[in-house]
């Protein structure tokens, strides 16, 4: 423990010193760009991670369920969605596995279904037919909302992190400002009222496609 404390006490100084040798910083979102500026006093170019938009297709059939595709870990804030959908009774499908699975299943009502790990084809189908994709956590970027967009479906996202770069309100999704069940439910209701244009949603997602990533990185 003593050696670890000594190491950690020198780590910030070493980190700042070696950062001066970096030729160029690249960030995967605007919030990470801001962190680099705060930590190192350096500017960074933002290059968004690539989305394989060609994997996804729109569906003429839309189901009655909302969807989450995520690793089931605490920082993803899946419990917020479970609490919200427990209250409203709407169907919520959760795809993924992780250490939080047992806790989340224990608090969920029957309208919240845990589907475990699924293959790409099944996930693609679920994204294309969901009413909206739910993104309750904060990520540095967050790729799954754009994947849902590539399938023509809107996103209900927490207004923080990488979602600020990818979600345009009323174009491809809606935000909720606080990580509270009431705020999430209000955003779901707003998404239900809005007349979404799947073609515009897909077009937005294509701005983040692999080809654009390669061009910007080059």
C-alpha positions as CSV (number, residue, x, y, z in Angstrom):
1,X,0.0,0.0,0.0
2,X,2.9,2.4,0.9
3,X,4.5,1.8,-2.5
4,X,1.2,2.3,-4.3
5,X,0.7,5.7,-2.5
6,X,4.2,6.8,-3.4
7,X,3.6,5.8,-7.0
8,X,0.3,7.6,-7.2
9,X,1.7,10.7,-5.7
10,X,4.2,11.0,-8.5
11,X,1.9,9.9,-11.3
12,X,0.2,13.3,-12.0
13,X,3.6,15.0,-12.3
14,X,5.0,12.3,-14.5
15,X,1.8,12.4,-16.7
16,X,2.0,16.1,-17.2
17,X,5.7,16.0,-18.0
18,X,5.4,13.2,-20.6
19,X,2.3,14.8,-22.2
20,X,4.6,17.6,-23.4
21,X,6.2,15.1,-25.8
22,X,2.8,14.4,-27.5
23,X,2.7,15.8,-31.0
24,X,-1.0,15.9,-31.4
25,X,-4.0,14.9,-29.2
26,X,-7.1,13.3,-30.7
27,X,-10.3,13.1,-28.7
28,X,-13.4,11.0,-29.4
29,X,-15.9,13.7,-28.3
30,X,-16.1,17.3,-27.3
31,X,-16.2,16.4,-23.5
32,X,-13.0,14.5,-23.8
33,X,-11.4,17.4,-25.8
34,X,-12.4,19.7,-22.8
35,X,-10.8,17.3,-20.3
36,X,-7.5,17.3,-22.3
37,X,-7.5,21.1,-22.3
38,X,-8.1,21.1,-18.5
39,X,-5.5,18.4,-17.7
40,X,-2.7,19.3,-20.1
41,X,-3.5,22.8,-21.4
42,X,-3.4,21.4,-24.9
43,X,-6.0,21.5,-27.7
44,X,-7.2,18.3,-29.4
45,X,-8.9,17.4,-32.6
46,X,-12.2,15.6,-32.2
47,X,-12.6,12.5,-34.4
48,X,-15.8,10.5,-33.6
49,X,-15.5,6.7,-33.4
50,X,-16.7,4.9,-36.6
51,X,-20.2,3.4,-36.8
52,X,-20.9,0.6,-39.2
53,X,-24.1,2.1,-40.5
54,X,-24.4,-0.4,-43.4
55,X,-25.1,-3.2,-40.9
56,X,-28.5,-1.6,-40.1
57,X,-31.8,-1.4,-42.0
58,X,-35.0,0.4,-41.4
59,X,-38.1,-1.6,-40.7
60,X,-41.7,-0.9,-41.8
61,X,-42.9,-2.7,-38.7
62,X,-42.4,-0.9,-35.4
63,X,-43.1,-2.7,-32.2
64,X,-44.5,-1.5,-28.9
65,X,-41.3,-1.8,-26.9
66,X,-38.4,0.5,-26.0
67,X,-34.9,-0.8,-26.1
68,X,-31.5,-0.8,-24.2
69,X,-28.4,-2.5,-25.5
70,X,-25.7,-2.2,-22.9
71,X,-23.2,-3.9,-20.6
72,X,-25.0,-4.2,-17.3
73,X,-22.7,-2.2,-15.0
74,X,-23.5,0.5,-12.5
75,X,-22.2,3.5,-14.4
76,X,-24.6,2.8,-17.3
77,X,-27.5,3.8,-15.0
78,X,-29.8,1.0,-16.3
79,X,-31.6,1.1,-13.0
80,X,-32.9,4.5,-13.9
81,X,-34.6,3.1,-16.9
82,X,-35.9,0.1,-15.0
83,X,-37.4,2.4,-12.3
84,X,-39.0,4.7,-15.0
85,X,-40.6,1.8,-16.9
86,X,-41.7,0.1,-13.7
87,X,-43.8,3.2,-13.2
88,X,-45.3,3.7,-16.6
89,X,-45.8,0.0,-17.5
90,X,-44.5,0.3,-21.1
91,X,-42.5,-2.6,-22.4
92,X,-38.7,-2.3,-22.1
93,X,-36.3,-4.8,-23.5
94,X,-32.8,-4.9,-22.1
95,X,-30.1,-6.6,-24.1
96,X,-26.8,-7.4,-22.5
97,X,-25.0,-9.1,-19.6
98,X,-22.9,-7.9,-16.7
99,X,-22.4,-7.9,-12.9
100,X,-25.5,-5.7,-12.3
101,X,-27.8,-8.2,-13.9
102,X,-29.1,-9.9,-10.7
103,X,-29.8,-6.6,-9.0
104,X,-31.6,-5.1,-12.0
105,X,-33.7,-8.2,-12.5
106,X,-34.7,-8.1,-8.8
107,X,-36.1,-4.6,-9.1
108,X,-37.8,-5.0,-12.5
109,X,-41.5,-5.6,-13.0
110,X,-42.8,-8.0,-15.7
111,X,-43.0,-5.3,-18.4
112,X,-39.2,-5.0,-18.2
113,X,-37.6,-8.0,-20.0
114,X,-33.9,-9.0,-19.8
115,X,-32.9,-10.7,-23.1
116,X,-29.2,-11.5,-22.2
117,X,-26.6,-11.5,-24.9
118,X,-27.9,-11.7,-28.4
119,X,-26.3,-12.1,-31.8
120,X,-25.8,-9.1,-34.1
121,X,-28.7,-10.0,-36.4
122,X,-31.2,-10.1,-33.5
123,X,-29.9,-6.9,-32.0
124,X,-30.2,-5.2,-35.4
125,X,-33.8,-6.4,-35.7
126,X,-34.7,-5.1,-32.3
127,X,-33.1,-1.7,-32.9
128,X,-35.0,-1.4,-36.2
129,X,-38.4,-2.2,-34.6
130,X,-38.2,-0.4,-31.2
131,X,-40.2,2.7,-30.5
132,X,-37.1,4.4,-29.2
133,X,-33.7,3.6,-27.9
134,X,-33.1,4.5,-24.2
135,X,-29.6,5.8,-23.2
136,X,-29.7,6.7,-19.5
137,X,-26.0,6.9,-18.7
138,X,-23.1,9.2,-19.5
139,X,-20.4,8.0,-21.9
140,X,-17.4,9.6,-23.4
141,X,-19.0,9.0,-26.8
142,X,-21.6,6.3,-26.9
143,X,-22.0,4.2,-30.1
144,X,-25.3,2.4,-29.6
145,X,-27.5,5.5,-29.9
146,X,-26.1,6.1,-33.4
147,X,-26.6,2.4,-34.3
148,X,-30.3,2.8,-33.4
149,X,-30.3,5.9,-35.5
150,X,-28.8,4.0,-38.4
151,X,-31.9,1.7,-38.2
152,X,-34.1,4.8,-38.3
153,X,-35.1,5.0,-34.7
154,X,-35.0,7.9,-32.3
155,X,-33.1,8.0,-29.0
156,X,-34.0,9.2,-25.5
157,X,-30.7,10.2,-23.9
158,X,-29.3,11.8,-20.8
159,X,-28.0,15.3,-21.7
160,X,-24.4,14.8,-21.0
161,X,-21.2,13.3,-22.4
162,X,-20.8,12.2,-26.0
163,X,-24.6,12.3,-26.5
164,X,-24.2,16.1,-26.7
165,X,-22.2,15.6,-30.0
166,X,-24.5,13.0,-31.5
167,X,-28.1,13.8,-30.5
168,X,-29.9,16.7,-32.2
169,X,-33.2,17.3,-30.4
170,X,-36.3,16.6,-32.6
171,X,-34.0,15.4,-35.4
172,X,-32.8,12.0,-34.1
173,X,-33.8,12.1,-30.4
174,X,-34.7,13.9,-27.3
175,X,-32.8,14.7,-24.1
176,X,-33.6,14.6,-20.4
177,X,-31.7,16.9,-18.2
178,X,-31.5,15.0,-14.9
179,X,-30.9,11.4,-14.1
180,X,-34.3,11.0,-12.5
181,X,-37.1,8.7,-13.4
182,X,-39.6,11.5,-13.8
183,X,-37.3,13.3,-16.3
184,X,-36.8,10.1,-18.3
185,X,-40.5,9.5,-18.5
186,X,-41.2,13.0,-19.6
187,X,-38.7,12.6,-22.4
188,X,-40.3,9.3,-23.4
189,X,-43.7,11.1,-23.6
190,X,-42.1,13.8,-25.7
191,X,-40.6,11.2,-28.1
192,X,-44.1,9.6,-28.4
193,X,-45.6,12.9,-29.5
194,X,-43.0,13.8,-32.0
195,X,-43.5,12.9,-35.7
196,X,-40.1,11.3,-36.4
197,X,-38.7,11.1,-40.0
198,X,-36.7,7.8,-40.2
199,X,-34.9,9.0,-43.4
200,X,-33.5,12.1,-41.7
201,X,-32.5,10.0,-38.7
202,X,-30.6,7.5,-40.9
203,X,-29.0,10.4,-42.9
204,X,-27.8,11.9,-39.6
205,X,-26.2,8.6,-38.5
206,X,-24.3,8.3,-41.8
207,X,-22.3,11.4,-40.8
208,X,-20.6,9.1,-38.3
209,X,-19.9,6.2,-40.7
210,X,-16.6,4.4,-41.0
211,X,-15.7,6.1,-44.3
212,X,-15.9,9.5,-42.7
213,X,-13.9,8.4,-39.8
214,X,-11.1,7.1,-42.0
215,X,-11.0,10.4,-44.0
216,X,-10.9,12.6,-40.9
217,X,-8.2,10.4,-39.2
218,X,-6.1,10.5,-42.4
